[in-house]
Amino acid sequence: MSGYDHKVVHVPEGLAGERIDVALGRLLGLSRTRASELIAEGHVLLDGQVPSTKSERVEPGALLEASIPAPRVAAVRAHEVEGMRIVLEDDDLVVVDKPVGVAAHPSVGWDGPTVLDHLAGVGVRISTSGAAERQGVVQRLDVGTSGLMVVAKSEHAYSVLKQAFRDRTVDKTYHALVQGHPDPHTGTIDAPIARHPRHDFKFTVAAGGRESVTHYDTLEAHRFASLLEIKLETGRTHQIRVHMSALHHPCVGDPLYGADPTLSARVGLDRQWLHAVRLGFEHPRSGEHVEVSSPYPDDLQRALEVIRDAD
């Protein structure tokens, strides 16, 4: 079948009794959403038959066949993004202060603005290293998280910065306003993170997940919430949000991870109170220490003032 990647696998004993979408995802490394789409589109056969439903159960030894369409490619669209600010730029790198509602790079299914759109729009040429839709990107911030992000402009910078993030030598500091008062007020969360078994686009603390380490310190304790300074050793998707939720102190304004909607409404937030305030790293060419900082955006500053006034 032209334009398709045909996969054939047998169901192992360990997946006996699982739903076909779950089994397909685990065997082929697909998200559950993507596995469900393939089943619904008729691209999957179970023992030579089209499954009646994505929740059909699989038996050990069963033959799973999937014809996966060639991936769609997301493209950079050059245009300036409102609220985006370049904090630092030289021949090797550019550091931006990303506003909320902006993704790091284009991806299939995301139609909103991206950091790479903005850089192309203002004429900043970046490294061609990395996948086509995320060239130059050495770190990412969630769409709903604002703050500092570095992008490589030279191939040398891409290689050195990528390794620095892998080696955990980059200082990534965030401020988060979380519900309640963490006890102890200073601590370390060392808990593995994996995809949530029942919810796409959500993550959870789970045995067998990827190593994830978060250090936090309470800066301000108020009646309803605490302002924390957080340093990340690792950089897992949604790491701070997942870890704080696991402590039963979710970020204010973060309904995906258990925030109180009444408090979110009271402070006027429809996104998590989480901001990348500082970024420190060794310059990839000069070796000098670089540190940049970012003030709170207006919506987070207003929400914090409401919390302070509630005392």
Secondary structure, DSSP 4 states (H G I P E B T S, - for coil): -TTEEEEEEEPPGGGTT-BHHHHHHHHHT--HHHHHHHHHTT-EEETTB--S-TT-B--TT-EEEEEEEPPP---------TT-EEEEE-SSEEEEEEPTT-BSS--TT--S-BHHHHHHHTT------S-GGGTTB-----TT-EEEEEEE-SHHHHHHHHHHHHTT-SEEEEEEEEES--SSSEEEEE--EEE-SS-TT-EEE-TTSB--EEEEEEEEE-SSEEEEEEEESS--TTHHHHHHHHTT-PBTT-GGGT--HHHHHHHT-SS--EEEEEEEEE-TTT--EEEEE-PPPHHHHHHHHHHHHT-
